[in-house]
Amino acid sequence: MGTKLANGHRRVAIVKGLRTPFVKAGTVFGELTALELGRIVVQELVQRSEIDPMEIDQVVFGQVIPTLTATGIAREVVIAAGLPRKIEAHTVARACATSIQALTDAANSIALGLSEVAIAGGTESMSDAPIFTSRPLAQALVQSSRGRSLPEKVRPFQKLKPKDLLPVPPAIAEYSTGLTMGESAEKMAKENRISRKEQDEIALASHQNAARAWKEGKLDGEVMHVPVPPEYESVADRDNIIREDTTLEALSALKPVFDRKYGTITAGNSSPLTDGAAALLVMSEEKAKSLGFEPLGFVRAFAYAATDPADQLLQGPAYAAPIALDRAGMKLSDVDLIEMHEAFAAQVASNIQALASKEFAKKAGRASPAGEVDPSRLNVNGGSIALGHPFAATGARIVTTALGELGRRNKNTVLCTVCAAGGLGAAVVLERP
């Protein structure tokens, strides 16, 4: 069974991670579908790792905004990428934590001895988001398809009203509360007294750290180059959302989006709609050794948690992180680096505040707070505000960047957290060999 942890399960190694550039929706990848982005990154990951595709026994892949023509995205990625068709696959969705879910699903299979080598990741195309018809129009289309003559095919449409012809975009609000994620972040900022200045400072740090990471070549090895259709005359080779020259003054000049009179959430301190894909190659420690791979790191522990969406929608990480740390046998102060998904700067600030709060600890049923987050260890190569946020790909991006930075610093552990719709939170503790 290979090397075992204290709980009797095998260690799960992450041996390589890769992503496409993350680009603003409607720009460079506007002609690509989520399936094509997923295929591109998986093919390149297999080629760069030089693994024999016959060694791969599982693919776990996710997507948040579904492609209606390829709903089983994981299996479609296997086939589109030209991988052996014997590879079984399943599709996952946990909102913004989708590729964390993909990773932990694969890790569970490997830890239990059910799998040896897996690819886990996610893909998202906000440029190709599905547009739905109204229910009356959908029903008319079905009835029309059953008609045998032209009058029978036309008759169902005669009952429609003009409003029935309007397209229906995907829901962006919480079903249970009716609030969008931005409105919920605004609510958190007000209730937690997160100032506009603090939010803009978090956004500025995200852009500055991301720009520095690119300048120093830290991201070159984990971001592939993508020839851009339809002409393929240009190549996307880096993220296009980062603003190297932004300033606190420029960010503070932006107007609030969700509460125009009293709000503090702006386009500048929020993550933008983004296209991109990311994938991880994971395997048992024993398999990695036998194939000659040097692991980037291992999954030490993970946890998922949830809170009432009507309370603090995006505070899931503050609930999940202490549980993951408990399972890892660690304290927050033991962790060398922290990677926290930046849906909104207000959400980052709220989670940092909660982790250090005695009142929050009591609310979460814990004896004491997790502790203070050291800003110098947080999102040191930028976060989702600057890099972008293709919903299903962000988790895999965070894991890859985190392990790369641990290696460069010769440090041991990193805590990765992601907030997600529905009041969900994910946390993973990774360790180097």
N, C-alpha and C positions, 0 to 999 in steps of 0.2 A: 504493500500500500504506500510505500514511500515514507518520507518524514511526516510525523504526526504532531499536531498541537496537543495541548493538555486535554482537550475535549475528544481526542481520538480521531480527529479529521485531518486530512492532508492539507499541507500549505498550498495556497494558490498563488502562483507567480504571474506577474504582469511582465511580459518580455518586450513588448513594443507597443507604441501608440502613434497614431497618425491622424491628421485631419486635413481637410481642404482649407483654403483661406476662408475666413468668415466675412461675408460681404453683405452690405445693406440690401434688403429686399428691393427688387425692381431694378437692380443695376447689373453687375457683371454676370451673375448666374441667372438672369431673367429668363433665359431660354432653356434652362435645365430643370428637370423634375427632381423630386426628392429621391426617386428610385435611381436616376442617373447619378446623382451625387453620391448615394450610398454605394453603387457599383464602383464608381471611380475610386473611392477611398479604400474599399475592401481589396480591389485588385492591386492597388499600389502597396497596401500593407503586406499582402502576401508576397509580392515581388521583392519588396525591400527587406523583409525578414528572411527571405530565401527558404521559407519552410515548404516542405513537400505538401501540396494541397491534400494529398491522400491521408495525411496525419490529422487533418482537421475533422472533428466528428460532430461539431455543433456550431451553429451561428444563432446568436440572440441579438436582435436588432429592433429598434423602436422608431416610432414617429408619433408626433402629437397631433398635428393637423393631417388627417388621413388623406392618402391618395385614393380616390374612389375606384380607380381602375387597377390598383395594386394594393389591396387592403392587407394582404399578408406580406408586408414589406420584407421581413426577414428571409422568407423562402424565395421571394422574387430577387432579392440581392444575391443569394447563392447562385441562382440560375443565370441572372444577368452578368454576374462576374465571371462566369465560366468555371466555377468551382465544381468538383465532383457532385453529381446529383444525389449521391448517397448521403450527403451531409444533411442531417435533420436540422430544422430551424423553427424558432417560434418568435412571434412578434410581441413586444411589450409596450406599455404606455403608462407612465406615471408623471404626466405633465412635464415640468421642467427637469425632473429627476429621472427621466426615462432611461438615459444611458448609464446612470448609476444602477438602476434596476436591471438593465441588461448585464452589467458587470457582476452584480451580486447573484443573479440567476445562474450565470455561467460558473461563478465561484462556488455556489452551492453544489452544483452538479459535479464539479471537479473534486471538491472536498469530500463528497460522499462516494467517490470512486465510480460515478456514473458516466463521467466524461474525462478525457485526457487533454484535449486541445480544443479551444473555442475562440471564436471571434465575437466580440460584444461591442455594440455601438449604437449610433442613431443618426438619423438624417432628417433634414427639414428644408422645405422650400416654401417660404412665405410669398414668393413671387408666383407660386402655382397653387395658392390656397383654393379649395373647392368652393364653388358658388352653387347654392341650392335653389330650387324652385319653391314657390309657395305650395302648400298642400292642395288647394283647389286645382292649380295648374298641373301638379304631379298626377292627381287623380284623373284629370281630363286627358293627359297623355296616355295613361294606361287604358282608359276607356276607348280612346281613339285607336289605339293599336289593335283592339279587338274588332273594330269595324270592318265589314266586308266590302262596303261600297264607299264611294267618296262622300255622299251625304252622311253615312253612319260615322265616318271618320271625322267629319267637320262638326257634327252636332254637339259633342261634349264641350267644345270651345265656346259655343254660343252662350253658355251660362256664366262665363267668366266675367269678372269685373276688372276694370283697369288696374286696380291695386294688386290683383292676383298675378299680374304679369311681371311685377317687380322682383328682381333677384334677391335672394336671402343669403347674406354672408354668414360665415361660421360664427357661433356665439362667442363673445369675448367676455361675457359677464358670468359670475358664479351663478349657477342655477338656483342654489339655495338662498342667496342673498340679493341677487339682482345687481350687485356691484361689480364693476370691472376691476381688474387687478390694480390699475392705476388709482382708482377711487379708494380701494382698500389700502393701498400704500399711503395715500393722503390721510386716511383715517388713522393709520398707525403713526404717522408723523405728528399729527395733532395730539393724539392720546399719550404718546411717549415724549412729547415736547422736543422733537427733533428739529433743530433750527434749519433754515434754508442754507445758512453758511456752512453748517456741518455737512449737509448733503452735497453741496457744491465742492467742498474740500475733498470728499470721498471720490467724487467724479473726476476731479482734477488729478488726484493721485492715480486713479485708474488709467487715465490717458498718459500721464507722464511715465508710469511704470511700464505700460505696454510699449510706448515709443522707445524707451530705453532698452527693453528686452529685444525688440527688433534691431535696434542700432547695434547692440552688442552681439547679435547673432544667436541669441538663446533660442529663438523659435524656428530658425531655419530648418533644423533637422526634424521637426515635428509637423511642419506645414508643407504639403506637397504642392507642386505646380499643376495648374489645370488649364489646358487649352480651351479657349472660350468659343462655343458655337454661336451662330451657325457658320461663320467664316473660318474660325480657328486660326485667325491671323494674330491674335493677341493671347497672352498667357497670364492667368491670374496667379500671382506668386506670393501675395501677402494680404492681410486684412485691410479693408478699405474704410473702416469706420473711425480708426484712431485719429485723434486730432493732436498732433505733436505740439502745435503752437497755441493751443487753447490756454486761457488764463482764468483766474478766479473772477476777474472783472467781466470777462466775456460770458462766463457761465451765469454770473449773477444778473446779467442783463436780460436773460431769457425769461419769457412770461410763463406763469403756471399754466398747465394744460387741463387739469381735472377740476380744480376749483380756482376759477380765474380771479376771484376777488381776494380770497384769504389763503389760497393754497401755496405749497412750496415745491410740488413735484413738477419738474420741467422736462422737456426733451433732453436737456443736457445732463440731468442727473438720473436718467432712466436708461435701461437697455433698449436698443432699437430692434425693429423687426429685421430678421437676418436669415440668409440662406447659408447652408453649410452642412457638412457631415464629418463624423469622427468615429474612429474604431480602435479597439484594443485587441491585442493578441494575448490570450491568457492560457495557462496550462498548469498542470500539477508540477510541483518542484522536482519530483523525480523525473518527469518527462522532459522538463527543461534541461536537466543535467544530461540525460541520455542523448538529447538532440544537440547539445553543445551551446545552448542559449544562456547568456548571463542575464538573470532577471533584473529589471529596473527596480522592482520592489515586490512586496507581498501584501495581500489583503490580511490585515491583522484582526479587524473587527468592523462591523457596520451595524446600523440601526435605522429604522424608520419610525416616525412618530406623527401624530396628528393633533390638531387643535380645532376648536370651533371656527369655521370660516367667518362667522359673524363677529368674532372677537378680534384676533390679530392674525389675519389670513396668512401672512408670509413669515410668521414666527416659528414655523415648524423646525428649523435648524436648532433653535435654542432648546427645544424639547428632545430632539434626536441626538444631538452631539454629546450630552452627558451620558446617555445610555451607551453609545458607541465607545466612549472613553472608559466607562465601567467595564464593558465587555473586553476591552483591550488591557485592562488592569492599569490604566493610566489616569493622570490628572491633566487638565488643560495646560497647566504650567510645564508639563513634561514634553509637550509637543513642540517640535522645532519650527514648523511652518503651518500656516492656516490658509486654506483656499476656500473662500466663501463666494458662492454665486451672487452676482450683483444684479438682481432683477431691477431694483431701485436702490439708490443710495439710502433712502429712508428705511428700507428693509434691512440693509446691512447695519446701519446705526442702531436700529431697534433690536436686532439679534445680539449685537455686541453688548448693548445695555442690559438685555435680559440675562445673558450669561453671567454677568457680574452682580446681578440684583438678588438680594435676600428675599425681597417680596415676590419676585418671579419664581425663585427656587421653591418657596412655600406653595405658590400657586401650582407648580408642577409636581408637587408632592415629594420634594427632595429636601434633605436636611440642611444643605448649604449650597451656595451658588457654585457654578463651574469655575468661575474666575475671570480675571481680566484678559482681554485680547490685546496682545502687543502689536500696535500698528506697524512696526517695522518687520513683522513676520507675516503680515496679512496681504494676500494678493500681490506678491512682490513683482510679478511680471504682468500686472494689469488684470482687470476683471471684465465681466460681461458688459459693463457700461461702455468700455473702450473697444473691446475685442468683438463684441456682438454676441447675440444669443439665439442661435438656431435651436429651438426648444429641446429637441431630442438629442442634440449633439453636445450640449454644454458639459454634461457630466464627464464624458470621455475626454473632452478637452481639458478639463480641470485636472483629472487624474494624470494625464500625460505630462502636462506642464509641471505639476507638483512633483512627480517622481524625477523629472529631468532636473529640476532645481535642487532637490535633495542631493542628487548625485554631484552637481556642481559645487555645492557647499560642503559636501562630505558630512551631511547630517543624516539623522536616522528616521524620523517620523513626521508625518503630515496628517492633519485633519482636514478633510474635504466635506463641505456642507452645501446643500442645495435646498432652497425653498420651492414649493410647488403648489399649484392650484388645489383648491379643496382643503386648504389648511394643512397640507402635508409637508413633511420635512425629511431629508435624508442626510446621513452622516456616515463617512467611511474613514477609518484609520488605516493608513498605509505605512509600511516600514520597509527600509532598505535591507538587503541581504546582510 
